[in-house]
């Protein structure tokens, strides 16, 4: 009896073939990357079905609750279609579902209000829909959750601090919603200990970047020496490769990735209203490969501790209110490929050497007081960053005189006195000198 059927990456068009319902209950059905246009109502859901992939088709209509008749399903991928309607509550009450990928559809309404206490979800991807409302705290029941991606929706809520207790959460992407408020210092000792990708960009978060919040990213402090073959997500029972597509922003480029290596560590807080200084503790996240803090209202100087991020490949601090000079410690970033410090109030000479010799004018535009290569504005000698600081003025014996001016005055007085003495010896006692003296 046929149990596994792979028909992905073909040119199957229109409806499912009628013979598909006559071959008996399948355990796995993969029809991804085709041109299917039918609705899900025409699919026969059976209890034996465990793996279903209809991604990258043109399936329309809603998701009926009858889908939960497939009570053994643990992988459900309906992404990149034209599905509408709401997400059935029964999907989040399933005790078998491990992967739910519904991204790139037109689903609306709110997120399911409750996730079962027996939740086994490991990957939940609802990117690029029209979902509204708040994030249900019952998501914290999904103790094995490894990746949560809700980007490009219309969710309105505060930062979900209650997710911090999930021990396996590696990926949290909340980009481009209507989330707001401050990110408070985490109240538990655990924090986001396994998190390696955090993207909360393009929201309305405000206030300072909490030091404690950053300090608890323990996985970001440990550099993975060899991550070949190690990816975020599941090692599927039926497939050695997974296709959970995720859109991320790195090196100023939006990328869609099929698989994300565990050593790809990224923080993106851009396009919010964060203020204050960059916490020095960010320099402890030595596994970071991409850091984006652009388009906020951050101020103060760029911390020297960023020079400790020796694995960093992309650094974007543009469109803030940073002042002071560019720390020379940033020249230690040997893997830095993208640097953007534009549109700030940075002054002085641009550090030279190593990666800094490869960046163009675009990295520094909008900082009128910067000078040096690659800019055409040359630095005056007193602005050279490498020049030693002037020594403090020293007073000797409590007086405001140095030995050089004293010696000069003494010498001039001696010469003048010797001249007067010669006059007296040659012409006697001149009356004009007597008058001056007496």
Secondary structure, DSSP 8 states (H G I E B T S, - for coil): ---EEE--SS--EES--GGGGGS---SEEE--SSEE---GGGS---TT--EEE--SS--EE---GGGGG-TT--EEE--SSEE-S---HHHHT-SS--EEE--SS--EEE--S---TT---SEEE--SSEEEE---GGGGG-TT--EEE--SSEE-----GGGGG-TT--EEE--SS--EEE-----SSS-STT--EEE--SSEEEE---HHHHHT-GGGTS--S--TT-BSS---SS-SS----EEEEETTEEEEES--BTT--EEE--SSEEEE---GGGGG-TT-SEEE--SSEEEEE--GGGGG-TT--EEE--SSEEES---GGGGG-TT--EEE--SS--EEE---SGGGGG--GGGTTT-TEEESTTSSS---GGG-TTS--------BTTBS--HHHHHHHHHHHHHHHHHHHHHHHHH---HHHHHHH-
